Each structure stands twice: as structure tokens, then as C-alpha cells.
Amino acid sequence: MSLLCFEASARLRSFTAAAQELHLTQGAVSRQIQALETRLDVRLFHRRREALALTDAGRYYLGEVAPLLQRLERATNNVMTLKGRGGALSLSAGASVGSYWLIPRLPGFTREHGEITLDFATRVGAVDFSSVSVDASLEFGDGQRPGLHNDFVVPLLLSPYAAPGWVQRHGTTLDHRTPGTALIQHQTLPDAWEKWFAAEGTERPAGPDGPRYEIMSMALNAALAGMGAVLLPPYMGEDMVAARRLRRLSRRKLRYSKAYYLVYPEESAQMKPLQIFREWCYARPATARTTARPAEGAGRSPASNVSRVASAASGTPSNCARTMAPSTATATACASISRRGPGGSRPAMASVMSALWRREISTASGRVPPISTTVLMKAQPR
């Protein structure tokens, strides 16, 4: 009770308001706070006439206690509501990948797993799990966040797009003659255009860059408004091409060095809703994800203290695809077996796939790698 009184008093900056929220008397809340301060041997509040104010110790303690109380409340509500049959999963996702890649795929998840409630928060950048009450985060990065599970989900493939009106004025070819100010920039991908022109084998336009946007969806809307050409992933650009609002300027897809990962702390790893969501993400049809996974060890320092936890190989086509790109023959076999549907024999499927992959991989390297790998980064010693 003392922790509830402390959190409410700190949030509302008043013992009286906290008492009303908790259906207690003001005196009872005050006594709980005094008992807590005595137990901790530290003052948590500055008692002022106009309002309460947290001490430095109180601010630190609130930052540690508040997320735990929120998780406890959510767990209690889940058990009371669902009787252990499901639960809620709190996720953070970038605005663009959340809106254009994840949300359109969620109806299938809710049909398959109606017992799980997904709560979403949108943030730019990496989540600080010590201060934000979320279970996991779908975020853009290099998959090397220390002390956290980093599970690869989808790569970032980029192609240039522009509005039809812009194409009429500037043409479909991007080269050194294209105005540099017409190249819409992503703040989180500062070198994207440079890498794209290098991959295309043409010189980048000289002069100042075009407008720079922090969120990819803003860059998309700038291109729709005719402000220039923009690099977008297919899940954002192709629907606009189909609607004739954008035109694709090249067939080339640049695989960016970073990708999207499902990141979560160790305490979330045993949550059944997160385990189900994680496997569902892996099972999504995503040709780009299966063929363009970042190279093993990319972006990792040789001195990195990495612990790899390899899960058991299941032998299913989706798991096989997560490890490496198959040859044409193996890919055709995967597709053929998958089309047989649920009526096919799962052991037989696993056996066929295992044989195909062992033959192919052993030819290339002499060994069979694990089917799926979760990277658990250890904190580096300072």
C-alpha cells in the first residue's frame, strides 16, 4: 500500500488528491509515506504549501517503482479478465513501420489469437525499458543493443519513388543532373542516397541536399506533394504506385545496413503473448525478409561480448527461410511443400526440408547452421 500511496502522491503532487484516488483518508496516505521514508531512511518529498515536490531520491525511486506497478496492474487485470487464457502485450513501434508494415498484417493475428490484446505506443528511436512500461519494441537498428534480446524481423529495402507530376518535370532517371534539393532526406538514414547512387553506379548530384524528415511517413507525404524523389521500402511505396500517386524510378532495391528488430528485456522473454507474437512475426510472408537478412556479424565489433542462444530447428519452411536464402531448387521445394496445406504430413515435411537443406548447406560450408538464432547481447565492461 505504501508504494501505491507514494506513486499516486508523486504523480498528483498532493496527499489529498492521492487519498481521493485511492479511497483513503489524507492522514492514512501521509502515514504510509512517513512509514516508507522511515524504512528507506531517506526523504522522498519536499512538503510545500502549494504542492509536493520529489527529492532527488524520490525521483529516482519513482522511476524504478512506477513501471513495476504498471506491470503488476496489467498482470492482475489480465488474470481477472482472461483467467490465464491469454493476456495483453504492450508494444512500441516506429510510426512508419508500425502503420505501413505491422498494422496491415494485424487482422490475421487477431483472428488467430483473439485471446491476446495488443497495446501500442509510438516512439522514434530505441526504447529505454527502465523508464517506459512496454514489453517489447519493434525498432530500427543494428540488432546489437546490449543486455537485450534482438530478434531480426524485416530488412529495410529502399527504392526511389516520385509523384507523376515531378516525373513529368524531371524525368525518370536519377543521376548527377538531378537537382540535389529534389532528393528528400531521411534523418535516420543520412547516407541512404549516397549508398543508392553508389549501388546504381552513377554520380550523386552536387549541391545542397533536399528537405530532411525525421519520420519516413513524412518523407512519403512530401514526395506525394511533388517535393522531390524519396527512398522508400516496398511496403510504403508500392501501394502508392498501384494507386498511381507515385512512380517507381528504378528496379534496384538497396538493402540498408540496419533493419527492424523485435527488442525486449529478459524479464519479457517468458511472456506467452510475446512468444506467440514473435513466432507470428516470423511466419509472415515477407520475401524480402527471407532473402535479405543482414549478414551474420554485420556491424559487430570483434571484441563484442556476445552470447548466442540457438533454438531447436523445427524444419518448417518459414524457419528454414529465416536462416539464409535458399537456392532456386530448394526455394521451389519449399513452395511446393507449403502449398500442400495443413493436410500434408508435418514430419514428412520436416524430413524433406532437412534433407534439402543439409545437402545444400553442406556443399557450401561443410556444416549445418542452426535454423533460428536469438542474439542476447551482454553489457560491455567499462
NORQUI-V594963 format. One line per field, one symbol per residue. ss: DSSP state (@ for helix, = for strand, . for the rest). phi: phi as a letter, one per 20 degrees, with the letter a starting at -180 (. if undefined). burial: # if it has 24 or more other ideal C-beta (glycine too) atoms within 12 Angstrom, else .. A space follows every 10 residues. Layout:
ss = ???
phi = ???
burial = ???
This chain:
ss = .@@@@@@@@@ @@..@@@@@@ @@...@@@@@ @@@@@@@@@@ ....===... .===.@@@@@ @@@@@@@@@@ @@@@@@@@@@ @@....==== ===.@@@@@@ @@@@@@@@@@ @@...===== ==........ .....===== =.......== ========== ==.@@@@@@@ .........@ @@=.==..=. .@@@@@@@@@ .......... .==..@@@@@ @@@@....== ==.@@@@@@@ @@....==.. ...======= ====.@@@.. .@@@@@@@@@ @@@...@@@@ @......... .....===== =.....@@@@ @@@....@@@ @@@@@@@@.. @@@..@@@@@ @@@@@@@@@@ @@@@@..... .======... ..
phi = .fffffffff felaffffff felcefffff fffffffffe lbeeceedff afcffgffff fffeegffff ffffffffff edlneaqdce cdbfgffffd degfefgfff ffcfeddddd cdbdnfeeff cdecebcece rdmcffmcfc dfdbfddcce cbfgffffed needbfefgf feefddfecf dffgffffff mcffgenfff fdcfdffffg ffffeneqec ecfgfdefff ffemecceea efdeeffdbd cedbfffefe ffgfffffff gfeffbgfff dcfgfgnfmd fgefeddede effenegffg ffebfeffff fffgffffff mfffefgfgf fffgffffff fffecnbdff fccdedeeff fe
burial = .######### ...##..##. .#.#....## .##..##... ...##..... .#.#...#.. ##..###.## #..##..#.. .....##### ########## ###.##..#. ..#..###.# .###.##.#. .######### ######.### ########## ###..##..# ...##..### .#####.##. .##..##.## ...##...## ###.###### ####.##### ########.# #...###### ..######## #####..##. ########## ####.#.### .###...... .....#.... ...####### ######...# #.##..##.. ........#. .###.##..# #......#.. #######... ..
